[in-house]
Structures are given as C-alpha cells and as structure tokens.
Amino acid sequence: MLNRTVAPSRHDIQDIDLVQPDEVVFDNGLRVFIFSAPTQELIKAEFIFQNIFNGSENSLLHTCASHMLKEGTKTRTSAQIAEEIDFYGAYLMPEYSFDQTALTLYSLNKHLGAVLPVVHDILNEAIFPEAELETYIRNNKQTLQISLQKNEYVARRLFFKNLFGESRYGRIPTEEAYDKLNREDLIALYQKQVQPQNCTLILSGNITDDVLKQIRELFDVQWTNTENLDGIMKPEFPVFIPTTVLDERADALQSAIRLGMPAINRVHPDFPAIQFVNTLLGGYFGSRLMRNIREEKGFTYSIGSAFASLQHTGFFTIATEVGVDSTQATLTEIEKELDILRDIQATEQEIALVKNYILGSILGTIESIFSHADKFKAVYFYGLDLSYYTRYNEIIRNMTAADVQRVANTYFDYNNLLKIIVGKVY
C-alpha cells in the first residue's frame, strides 16, 4: 500500500528521450518522416513547403496563397472541400511562417482514405478563385485599417521593418500591396512552390503499412509536378544601426514599446545559453523584467523578452505596453535590468530556478507522438538533428552564474538595441 506520509523521491531532470523518425524518400523527391504510435488512432500529416522568394514579388503573395489553398480546385468548391473534411470529423489547416508554408491534416485512421484525396486535389489542382480572392483582399484591408489604430500592432510593424528592411522578414502589409494581388501571380507561385521536390511530409500517429501505401499512391505515383527550383534567393539584410523611432500619437493613453536587434539563430553554439539568459531576464512569469516593471513598479500588465530563431537569421526583442506617463521610466528600468544582468552575477538560487523551469517546460511539451514530431520539425529545417536537444539540455543543466554574465555581456547590451515607441514619451 502507498504510504502517503512519505514524499516521493526527487531527482534532477536529465536527458530527454525523443522518438527518432523513420525516413522514406519517394521517387518524385518527396521526403517523408514517420513518427509511429500504434495505439494512437489520430493521424497528423504535415505537408511543409519551403517558401520561394525571388526578391521582387508582392510581399503578401505567400500569405495570400497559404490562406487560399482551400478556397477551391478544378473539381471542388471551397464549400465542398469543407463539407467533405467535416463529414469525416477531420481537420485541415493551412499555416504560414516566414520560412515555410504548410498544409496540415488531422484525421482518424479509419477515415484517412476518404480525406486524403481532398488533400491531393488541393496540392495539385488549386485554382484561387477570383471571387474568393476579392473577398480575401477586401476583408484584410478592413482588418489592416483597424489594426493600424492599435499602438502595439504599429510598433511590431516598425520593429520588423527597421530590423530587416525589404527582406522577406521586414516586409509589412499595406493596402497598396493587397490591391496588387492577382490570380496569375498566385498560380505561378503555387506551381513553383507546391511540388514534391520542395515538400517535407511529416506523418505521426498510427502509420500502418496500409496508411503508407495510400500516401505513396497519392503523393508519389500521382504527384508529378516537378518545376525547376533553381534561383531561390536567400534574404539580404540591411546593415543594422541601433536607433530610436518614435511614432507619436497625440491622443494615446498607452505607449507600445518594442526593443530589439538582429541576433544569432538556433544553429549557433551559444543559442541554448542565450535562451537560458533570456528566460532569466524576461522569458517567463517570474523573470526580472516582470518582477521589476509589473510587480514592483506597476507600469504594465505584461512584459516579456525573446530570442527568436528564423531560418536565415534571428532576433532579440523586448515588448510591453505601458501608460504614457510611464514610458520613459519603463525604458530606464529596462536599461537598468540589462546593466545588472551584465555587471552582477545571478544568485545560485535564481540559476537553479531557471534551470528547473526550462527543463520542466521541455518535459511538459513531450505529451504525445505529435509533440515528438514538433521537436523534430523545430530543428530539421536548420540542418540539425535530434542530438541538438541532448546538447541543449546539457548546456542548460550546467549553466553557472559566470556563464550567465559572459553571455549577457556578449549579447545583451541596451545600447545596441533598436527602440520603437508608439504613443508618447514622458
């Protein structure tokens, strides 16, 4: 019988075991990674495409193409696509990020044969109907007009524009860009980008031999689009010069503050240590920025920082919204916290707390076979493998106060930050 008066044994979090996928390459060039879980009757299929940019296309073309993938094919209307997917209790979701576009299907194993042909139709015969495109443009222009009244949205636009210029990471939506969207450009992008050579398929769930046979029949034998992928341009970034950008709003009650700079991404050896230091600074609810600016000063409801990784670069950012009478005081306190981070070593207690938080958060995200697939996806497109997490966890476990100070002095300098303020400065 369990003795509830005795506490369970405690031990530190060690390395985390992740499922290694099986890999298959189809004859048409489609690369497939399989995360098998025989007891899981739900199947997730992610068709992930590298975004193709030539440097001169409309900045909204990729987001529009992703959104409109399900809006109709040569044989199905958008309503018919939705009806077929819903009838079998499946879920089909287009997703867009700076570097990849994806079409993700969730389906019960027993209904996969009924919904896969719909996905095949979308990836081979999408037509981007004119009426749906006009609706998309009209709705998004209205949304943009509303969003431009929000200080936080404007600050985010100014941040990426000033950080990344005219590269894919810096382009921002405008009404003029929406007006220039057209079917011809969408179809040209679709034919170039949505093809097996440019696709990675991640399958997770109960991937039986029969499931794989169905996948191969539709997405190997019957997927023959092989456009030339040469000439794909990598983004070119402007020389970064730290500056302050103030967009003053006479009637503002709050100021949106966004600070940051370009940074390294996940492939750099220092990235795990930087994530540790960022967590301590502003990466979780108990961080220094939260304790100071929310709990002690009461300037804001929320403030946070992040070191984000993109495929061709990375960036550091601090973001918050404060009352206009606290704008300058908030900037002063942020500078103070960055100086303390660089000049004074953290206590062992704080180091231990951050270690436990990060490692516990990683454990908390490994809840199903789909989570294992997500961990793989997060490193695969950087040319890394799952050994990244072994090294990541080892670095986190061995972080010391001296390591924190070294990283802070290398990567966390207030004077090197772009400073965006939308509102007022008092």
Salt bridges, closest charged atoms under 4 A:
ASP12 OD1 - ARG10 NH1 3.80
GLU23 OE2 - ARG31 NH1 2.40
GLU46 OE2 - LYS44 NZ 3.76
GLU46 OE1 - LYS377 NZ 2.56
GLU57 OE2 - ARG171 NH1 3.18
GLU84 OE2 - ARG76 NE 2.60
ASP99 OD1 - ARG168 NH1 3.56
ASP121 OD2 - ARG76 NH1 2.84
GLU125 OE1 - LYS74 NZ 3.21
GLU152 OE2 - ARG156 NH1 2.84
GLU152 OE2 - ARG258 NH2 3.55
GLU166 OE2 - LYS161 NZ 2.29
ASP179 OD1 - LYS141 NZ 2.82
ASP220 OD2 - ARG216 NH1 3.22
ASP247 OD1 - ARG249 NE 3.30
GLU296 OE1 - LYS297 NZ 3.97
GLU333 OE1 - LYS297 NZ 3.67
GLU333 OE1 - LYS336 NZ 3.77
GLU350 OE1 - ARG288 NH2 2.77
GLU350 OE2 - ARG291 NH2 3.54
ASP374 OD1 - LYS44 NZ 3.57
ASP374 OD1 - LYS377 NZ 3.73
ASP413 OD2 - ARG342 NH2 3.82
